[in-house]
Amino acid sequence: MNTTVLITFLLIVLARITDVSLGTLRMVAVIQGRRAFATVLGFIEAVVYVCVVAKVLLNMNQPAYAVAFGLGYAAGITLGMFIEQRLAFGKQLVFLLTPKGPELAEVLRAGDYRVAEVKGHTRDGDQTILCVEIARREAEKLFRLANAVDDRCSFIVHDIRLTEFAGRGAPKANRREPSWLSPLGLAPSKSGIS
């Protein structure tokens, strides 16, 4: 393998790592509703991808370039996931199941967490379900705090996304339901019964 082929091999690997990492971040941005961010990432990803594919296809006499293409793709997935976990965009809804509900709720409220309490009964006895909305990057801190109060506390974590009409405070009668609800049979009835 001569120097030119080696340098091209490395550039293809780096370019694929870049565009696949951006693709991973773009998918998360799309899921979370970050339109502008996803659009910019998608543009850069597409430009890099087209340049790399053109280089590989125009040089099919160099099988090393196809290997570089695959190697960069695999490494890009891993790097993209690593970056996304470090950035930790978005919010999560954490459900904490604990028999020490009042004590844990008090500690969490003292730590400026918004907490909703629900009483429940499981096969292990009475439990309290505490619901806490947090930024993803704050999850580990919440888990450590909850475990300090109750080391048997169980966690259920959901990634969440706010809809564009949530929280506007309009009365239900004046809210406009999304048009996609009607074909699914989920739109509110005209009779006023909901």
C-alpha positions as a printed NumPy array, in Angstrom:
array([[  0.   ,   0.   ,   0.   ],
       [  1.63 ,   3.246,  -1.093],
       [  1.476,   6.547,   0.772],
       [ -1.354,   8.022,  -1.326],
       [ -3.564,   4.983,  -0.783],
       [ -2.793,   4.972,   2.95 ],
       [ -3.623,   8.678,   3.341],
       [ -6.843,   8.24 ,   1.343],
       [ -7.709,   5.179,   3.457],
       [ -7.333,   7.227,   6.659],
       [ -9.296,  10.17 ,   5.237],
       [-12.171,   7.875,   4.264],
       [-12.207,   6.37 ,   7.756],
       [-12.22 ,   9.834,   9.37 ],
       [-14.893,  11.147,   7.013],
       [-17.144,   8.154,   7.703],
       [-16.608,   8.507,  11.443],
       [-17.659,  12.149,  11.102],
       [-20.777,  11.616,   9.015],
       [-22.04 ,   8.576,  10.953],
       [-21.463,  10.35 ,  14.285],
       [-23.404,  13.333,  12.974],
       [-26.134,  10.964,  11.794],
       [-26.466,   9.484,  15.271],
       [-26.756,  12.951,  16.817],
       [-29.221,  13.992,  14.089],
       [-31.523,  11.046,  14.84 ],
       [-31.637,  11.982,  18.521],
       [-32.287,  15.631,  17.607],
       [-35.173,  14.592,  15.326],
       [-36.725,  12.436,  18.059],
       [-36.46 ,  15.312,  20.531],
       [-37.967,  17.809,  18.085],
       [-34.841,  19.98 ,  17.663],
       [-35.572,  20.942,  14.068],
       [-32.865,  23.524,  13.363],
       [-30.11 ,  21.464,  14.975],
       [-31.196,  18.311,  13.114],
       [-31.328,  20.204,   9.806],
       [-27.78 ,  21.564,  10.139],
       [-26.421,  18.161,  11.149],
       [-28.253,  16.503,   8.259],
       [-26.779,  18.939,   5.728],
       [-23.205,  18.39 ,   6.91 ],
       [-23.742,  14.631,   7.126],
       [-25.071,  14.45 ,   3.55 ],
       [-22.219,  16.501,   2.068],
       [-19.542,  14.396,   3.771],
       [-21.317,  11.165,   2.811],
       [-21.579,  12.09 ,  -0.888],
       [-17.887,  13.034,  -1.055],
       [-16.815,   9.759,   0.571],
       [-19.082,   7.557,  -1.546],
       [-17.839,   9.266,  -4.707],
       [-14.222,   8.649,  -3.72 ],
       [-14.864,   4.955,  -3.022],
       [-16.948,   4.332,  -6.15 ],
       [-14.518,   6.134,  -8.464],
       [-11.663,   4.   ,  -7.116],
       [-13.125,   0.507,  -7.048],
       [ -9.737,  -0.838,  -8.092],
       [ -8.642,  -0.127,  -4.475],
       [-10.536,  -2.597,  -2.231],
       [ -8.862,  -0.949,   0.764],
       [-11.205,   2.023,   0.293],
       [-14.264,  -0.193,   0.746],
       [-12.699,  -1.563,   3.939],
       [-12.05 ,   2.008,   5.11 ],
       [-15.685,   2.868,   4.358],
       [-16.95 ,   0.008,   6.555],
       [-14.4  ,   0.627,   9.299],
       [-15.326,   4.303,   9.508],
       [-19.021,   3.424,   9.616],
       [-18.565,   1.04 ,  12.554],
       [-16.337,   3.461,  14.476],
       [-18.756,   6.321,  13.744],
       [-21.644,   4.486,  15.387],
       [-19.63 ,   3.949,  18.557],
       [-18.309,   7.513,  18.646],
       [-21.739,   8.997,  17.889],
       [-23.31 ,   7.092,  20.779],
       [-20.494,   8.162,  23.094],
       [-20.879,  11.844,  22.134],
       [-24.671,  11.716,  22.47 ],
       [-24.446,  10.21 ,  25.953],
       [-21.948,  12.889,  27.008],
       [-24.082,  15.74 ,  25.633],
       [-27.232,  14.199,  27.181],
       [-29.735,  16.473,  25.451],
       [-33.37 ,  16.416,  26.468],
       [-35.404,  15.585,  29.515],
       [-36.414,  12.433,  31.31 ],
       [-39.324,  11.469,  33.488],
       [-38.114,   9.301,  36.357],
       [-40.475,   7.172,  38.423],
       [-39.04 ,   6.207,  41.799],
       [-40.784,   3.307,  43.593],
       [-40.08 ,   3.375,  47.305],
       [-41.666,   2.482,  50.644],
       [-40.019,   5.637,  52.041],
       [-42.04 ,   7.985,  49.835],
       [-42.627,  10.925,  52.206],
       [-38.995,  11.03 ,  53.38 ],
       [-37.593,  10.766,  49.853],
       [-40.064,  13.335,  48.489],
       [-39.014,  15.786,  51.209],
       [-35.309,  15.322,  50.383],
       [-35.945,  15.752,  46.655],
       [-38.035,  18.889,  47.173],
       [-35.277,  20.312,  49.368],
       [-32.957,  19.712,  46.401],
       [-35.259,  21.827,  44.152],
       [-36.775,  18.878,  42.292],
       [-40.428,  19.08 ,  41.248],
       [-41.973,  15.919,  42.664],
       [-45.41 ,  14.371,  42.231],
       [-46.43 ,  11.599,  44.638],
       [-48.753,   8.678,  43.912],
       [-49.616,   6.005,  46.478],
       [-49.609,   2.427,  45.273],
       [-49.717,  -1.142,  46.444],
       [-47.461,  -3.918,  45.167],
       [-46.869,  -7.519,  46.207],
       [-44.137,  -6.124,  48.485],
       [-46.618,  -3.87 ,  50.296],
       [-47.485,  -0.191,  50.125],
       [-45.209,   1.874,  47.91 ],
       [-45.013,   5.477,  46.867],
       [-44.343,   6.353,  43.256],
       [-42.499,   9.642,  42.944],
       [-42.505,  11.278,  39.496],
       [-39.645,  13.674,  38.751],
       [-38.934,  15.51 ,  35.482],
       [-35.217,  16.186,  35.073],
       [-32.628,  17.033,  32.458],
       [-30.92 ,  13.843,  31.224],
       [-27.543,  15.04 ,  32.453],
       [-28.948,  15.249,  35.998],
       [-30.138,  11.612,  36.152],
       [-27.097,  10.148,  37.915],
       [-27.253,  12.844,  40.588],
       [-30.925,  12.008,  41.218],
       [-30.181,   8.278,  41.447],
       [-27.396,   8.842,  43.991],
       [-29.603,  11.103,  46.095],
       [-32.511,   8.629,  46.063],
       [-30.231,   5.691,  46.937],
       [-28.837,   7.636,  49.884],
       [-32.367,   7.808,  51.356],
       [-33.572,   4.36 ,  50.259],
       [-31.057,   1.856,  48.904],
       [-33.947,  -0.399,  47.756],
       [-35.511,   2.344,  45.621],
       [-36.422,   1.216,  42.083],
       [-36.194,   3.502,  39.056],
       [-38.127,   3.617,  35.787],
       [-36.783,   6.165,  33.32 ],
       [-38.504,   7.519,  30.198],
       [-37.098,   9.992,  27.698],
       [-39.729,  12.647,  27.109],
       [-40.481,  15.347,  24.627],
       [-42.877,  18.234,  25.109],
       [-45.42 ,  18.808,  22.372],
       [-45.675,  22.243,  20.809],
       [-49.139,  22.879,  22.265],
       [-48.413,  21.624,  25.791],
       [-48.466,  24.051,  28.67 ],
       [-50.172,  26.943,  26.898],
       [-52.965,  26.93 ,  29.411],
       [-55.79 ,  27.296,  26.88 ],
       [-59.112,  25.829,  27.994],
       [-59.738,  22.377,  26.535],
       [-62.647,  23.595,  24.406],
       [-60.42 ,  26.205,  22.714],
       [-57.449,  23.951,  22.083],
       [-56.928,  22.845,  18.53 ],
       [-56.344,  19.117,  18.318],
       [-53.651,  17.878,  15.907],
       [-55.136,  16.941,  12.533],
       [-53.556,  13.491,  12.586],
       [-55.833,  12.427,  15.468],
       [-58.998,  12.261,  13.315],
       [-57.963,   9.387,  11.001],
       [-56.902,   7.4  ,  14.041],
       [-60.301,   7.87 ,  15.68 ],
       [-58.72 ,   9.727,  18.59 ],
       [-60.13 ,  13.217,  18.049],
       [-62.619,  14.369,  20.691],
       [-66.246,  13.824,  19.831],
       [-68.401,  16.751,  18.684],
       [-70.993,  16.012,  21.356],
       [-68.779,  17.558,  24.013],
       [-68.313,  14.287,  25.869],
       [-64.614,  13.568,  26.44 ]])
